[in-house]
Amino acid sequence: MTELSGIVLGLDEQLYHSHDSLSSTGARKLLESPARFHYAQQHPQAPKAAFDLGTAVHTKVLGVGAAAIAYPEEHITPSGGVSTKAATVAWAAEQRGNGLTPISPQDMAAVDAMAESVLAHPIARELFEQEGDAEASVIATDPSTGVKTRARFDFLPSFTQPDPIAVDLKTSGKDASPESFAKTVANFGYHIQDDFYRCTYGAATGNYHMPMKFVVVETAAPYLVGVYELAPEYLEIARAQVRKALATYAACKAADQWPGYPHDNDPLQPPNWLIFSEGIEFD
């Protein structure tokens, strides 16, 4: 592959994902275990309906990416679902080969409604109407570890304008309320993604203080939208985790060893919820 560095616009998504560098998704896998990360690298995930829905929403809102195509009637079951027959699987594979994202007619209607909801939200719309670029890739080298990193921003603003804010668009099968999304951030490591993106952009440009917000849209009617910036406390936690992931990746790659769980664990402690539920007090 041609050596890539800095902000790269119009980079094919498959080329981006095949680039020999660490992504925020990879960093989160490494924090689970290097073995899990290495397995995921060797066994890419097959397409899933939930991923296809998210991809279609991104394309509809951002105006770039794999356009959605609805399964034709002959591939839909009487109950409205997508058939699992070989002919349907072959049709879907053909569409993916043509750069399209196959989704059910029901999901196609939902995608349109979700995109309309996002663009009807005054703050979300303003964020996506900034001067800048959708699906902008950034590739850099971490100065501390020498690890090559990559980030693909859903929307990267032009920093020649006042108050630029990078945007990451998320879909939520639950609700997009502040309370719910705060838990989602912790559960899925979105705070790690946030800091990883900032660090990659900083290594490429020297600007480590890029503001970033999440636009979250629900996948069920009435398709409510939330717009959130993570608190400094979240990013402080993430910074330590990102540094750990980078150091782990550098060490594992140098040794070409990708271990699983440690062998010398201390005795397992009961979780706080169990202690509290039982009313146990320790001396």
N, C-alpha and C positions, 0 to 999 in steps of 0.2 A: 504494500500500500504506500502511496505517496505520503511523505512526511507532512503531517498537519499540525498546525500550531496557531494559537490565538483564537479570535472569533472567526468561525467559518459559517458562512451563510449558504443555504441551498444544499447542504450536505445530505446525500441520500441516507434515509434512516437505517437501512441495512448496513451501509458502510460505517455509519456512526457506531452501531451496536457491535460491529466486528472489529473496531479499532482496538489495538493492543494498549489499553489504558484502563484505569479503575473508574467505575461509575459510582454514583451514590447507592444504587441498588446493590452493586457488588460490595460496597463498604458495609452495608447493613447485613449482608450474608456473612461477611468475614467476622463481624461481631458475634454472630451466632456460633460459627465455627469455620475455620479455614477449609475443613473437609467439605462442608456444605457448599461453600463458595466454589470450590474446585469442581465439585460434581455438577453444579448449576452451569458452570462454564462449558463442561463437556456434554451436557444434556439440556440444550435449550428447551424452554417450555413450549408446548404445542399451543396453537390459538385457543382461547376460551371465549365463550359468549360475553362474559363480563368485561374482558379486555376489549372485545370488538365494540361493545357499546361505548366504552370510554374513548376508544380511538375515533369512532364516528362523531361523537360530540366534539372532540378536539378539532376535527377537520371542519365541522360545520361552523364552529365559533371562530376558529383562527383563519379559516380560508385556505389552509395548506394541509397536505397529508393525504392519506389514502381515503378516497371518497367511498361512501357507503353505497351498497347495492342491495336491494331487497330480494330475498329468495322468491322466485316465481311460484305461482299457485301450485304447480305440479310437485313442488318440494315441500309443501306445507301439509301437515296432518289435519284431519277433520277437527281436532281440538284447537287448532291454531298454532301448534308448535312446529318446529323444523324437523323434518323427517331424518331418520338415521340411516336410511337406505344407502347402498353403495353409489347409486346415481347422484344422490344429493351431496354426498361427501366429495365425489369427483367434480361436481359443478362448483362447489365451494372452493376446492383446490384450484380450479381453473381461474376463478375470479381473483383469488389471492395472487396467483401468478401474473395476472394482469394489473396488479397494484390496487385492487379494490378490496373493501371490507364487507363481506356478506353478513347481513343481519336479517332478522325476521321482519315482516311488514309491521308487526306490532311495535318492535323496537325502533323501526324507522320513524314511526309516528312520534314515539317518545323522544328520539333524538331531536327532531324538529322542535318539539315543545320545550325541551331542555335548553336548546340554543336560543330560542326566543326569550325564555325566562332570564338567561344570563344577560343577553343584550338589552333586556328591558330594565335590568337593575341599574340604577343610576351610577353607582360607584364602579361596578364591574365594567359597564360599558365605557366609562371614562378611562379605565385602565387599559382596555383593549384598543381604545382610539388614540392612545399615545403614539407619537412618532417612534418607530422602531421596527423590529422584525420578529415574526413568528417562527417557531422551531429553529432557533439560532443555536448552533453548537459552539461550545468553547472547549478548547483542548490546551492543557498547560502542564508544567512540571512543578510538583511541589518542591519548594526550595529546601525544606528541611530533610526530606527523605529521598528526593530524586525520583519519586514515583510519578508516572504520567497519569493525569486524571482527565476526566471528560464530564461535561454537563450539557444537557440539551434543554434550553429554556423554552417553555411554551411561548413566552413573549419576553423579549429582551428589548428594553427601551433605548432610544438614543440618549446618550448622556450629555448631549449638547443642549437639551431642553431643560427648563426648570423642573425640579422635583420629579425626576424619573424613578419609576418603580417597576422592578421585574415582577412577572406574574406567573404563577403555576395554577393550572386549571385541574380541579379534582371532581370526580363524580362520587356520590355517596349513596349507597343502598340504604343507609339509615337516615337520620335527619342531619341537616347542616347547621343546627343550632350551635352557639358557642360552646355549650357544655359538652355536647356530643362530639364536636370536631376536636376539642381539646384532648379527649380520650383517644380519638382516632390518630391524632398526631403522635401521641405516645406509643400506641399499639403498633403503628406501621412505620415509625421512625421518620416521620416527615420533618421533624426538627433536625435530624441528621442530614436529610436531603437539603434542607435550607442552608445549613452551614457549609456543607460540601460544595454546593453551588457557589456560595459567596467566596469560599477559599479558591475554587478553580478559577472563577472570574478574576479574583484578586491576583493570583499567580500569573495570569495572562496579561493583565492590564495595570497592575499596581493599585487598583481601587478595591480595597477589602471591605468597604462600608456601603455596599450596594443594598438599598432597601428592596424588600421582596414581600409580596402578599400572595395569599392563597385565595382563589375564587372557587367556592364549593357549591355544586348544584346537585340537588336530590334527583334520584332516578325514578321517582314515583310522583304522580300528580299530588299537589299542585306545583311540583318542581321548584321548591323554594331555594333561594340562593343566599349564601353567606360570604362575606369578604373579611379575611383575617390576616393580621400581621402577628408573628410570634413574639412573645415577651422576651426580654433579655435573659430571664432565668432559663427559658427553654434553650436558647442559643448557647448559654454558658455550659449547660449539660452536654449539648451536642458537640461543642468544640473539643472537649476531652475525648468523646467517643470517636470523632473523626480522626484526631491525632492517633488514637489507638489503632484504628483500622488501617491507616496509612503505614504505621510502623509494622503492623502485623503482615500486611501485604508485602512490604519491602523484604522482611526477613524470610517469609515463606517462599517468595519468588527466588531469592538468592540461593536458598538451600534446596529449592524444588521439592519442598516437603509441605504437605497440607494436612496437619493433624486434626483429629476430632476433638472430643472433650478431654480435659486434663485428667491425668491418672492420679494426681496427688491432692484430691479435693479434701478440704476440711470436713468434719462431720456436718451433715445437713441440719440447718436450723429451721424451726417451724416458721411459716410466714406470719406476718403481724396480724392478719385477719383471724388466723386460728387462735393465736394467743389472746386476742381481745375477745373473741367469741366464747372462749372457755373461761375468761376471767382469771387467767393465771398471772401470778406475780412472781418475779424472780428476785432473789436476794442480790 
